[in-house]
Amino acid sequence: MTTVPECPPERITVTINNTSVPLFMSFGLLNTLVAPITSVDELIQIDQDPELRNFVLEVCLTKRDDDGQRISKPDLNAISYSEGEEVLDWARGHLTSFFTKRLKTRLQTQKTVNQTILP
């Protein structure tokens, strides 16, 4: 039986330009991230598509108020390569976990439905 990859912590703190930046993978953030990435197969696009990388970084690093409204956008040109990679790896880990859990659930649901409708 295949196991689902371990999900990264929901909350981490990254250092961006010598400033601690707390990150929280909320349901809303995850939903925003899965909009352009619709399957686990498309996760590779994060590494290949600069616009998608910028989207993921911007969504993860945008400062928001308690209602989720944008306060300020990050300056992606001021983020080092290693800082950006840390954020991308964290987001990719959550997306991988999300898609594999959903796939596992979908397969189980299909199995249950098949057992119910097939003799």
N, C-alpha and C positions, 0 to 999 in steps of 0.2 A: 504494500500500500504506500502510495506517495504521500509525503507529509507536506503541509503548507509551510513555506518559508517563514521564519520568525519575523515578526513585524518590528520595526524600530520603535523606540519609545515615542509616545504621543508628544511629549514635551522635551525639547532639547534647547540648549543655549549655544549659539555659535558666536564667534568673535569676528566682527566685520569692521575693519579699520580701527582696531584696538577698542571697539565698543561691543559689549555683550548684548546680543540680540536674542531674546527668547522666541522660540518657535513652538507653535501648538498645532498639531494636525487635528483640526476640528472636522466635523461632518461637512460643514459648509466649504472648508478649504479643499477637502478631498473631492467633493462634488464639482468644485470649480476646476480642479486639476484633471478630472476624468472627462470633461467636456471635449477637449481636442484629442484625448487619448482614449479610444473606446474599447480597447482590448489589450490583453497582456502581450499580444504579438506586436503591438504598436509602441511598446515601451522602448524599444531600440531606437525609435525616432528621436528620443531625448538626446541621444549621443550624436545623431546625424543631422539634426535640423536646428540651426542656430536660432530661428524664430521661436521654436518650441522650447528650447533651453531658456531663452529670455523670458518667455511666458511663465515657465515654471518658477524661475528665480523671482520674477516680479510678483507673482501671486503669493509666493511663500514669504517674501520679505517686505511686502507692502504693510505699512502701519495702518491699523484700523481701530475705530472706536468700539465701544461695547456693543453697538448694533451692527458691527461688521462693515460700516461705511469707511471708505478710504480716507485716511488722514494725509498720508504722503506716500509717494512712490520712491523706491530705492534708486540710487544712481548706480546702475549696473557697471558703468565704466570705472567706478571707484572700488569695486569688489575684486579682490585678488582671485587668481585661478583656483588656488586651494580652498579659499572660502566658498567660492561658487560650487566647486565640486562637492564640498561637504553638504551643502544645502540640496544639491541635485541628488546625491546618494540617499539622503534621508527621505526626500520626496519619492524617489524611485522605489525605495524599500516599502513605503506605505502603499504605493500604487501596485506593486507586485503582490503584496499580501492581499490587497483588496480584490484584485482580479482573480487570483488563484482561489481565494475563499468563495467568491461568487461562482466561479466555475465548478468548484466542488459541490456547492449547494445546488446549482443547476443540474448537475449530473445526478445527484441524489434525488432531487425532485422528479426528474425524468424517469429514473428507475422506479420510484414509487408509483408514478402515473402508469407506467408500462405494466407493472405488476397488478394494478387495479383494473385496467381495461383489457388486458390480454389474459386468456384462460390459462 
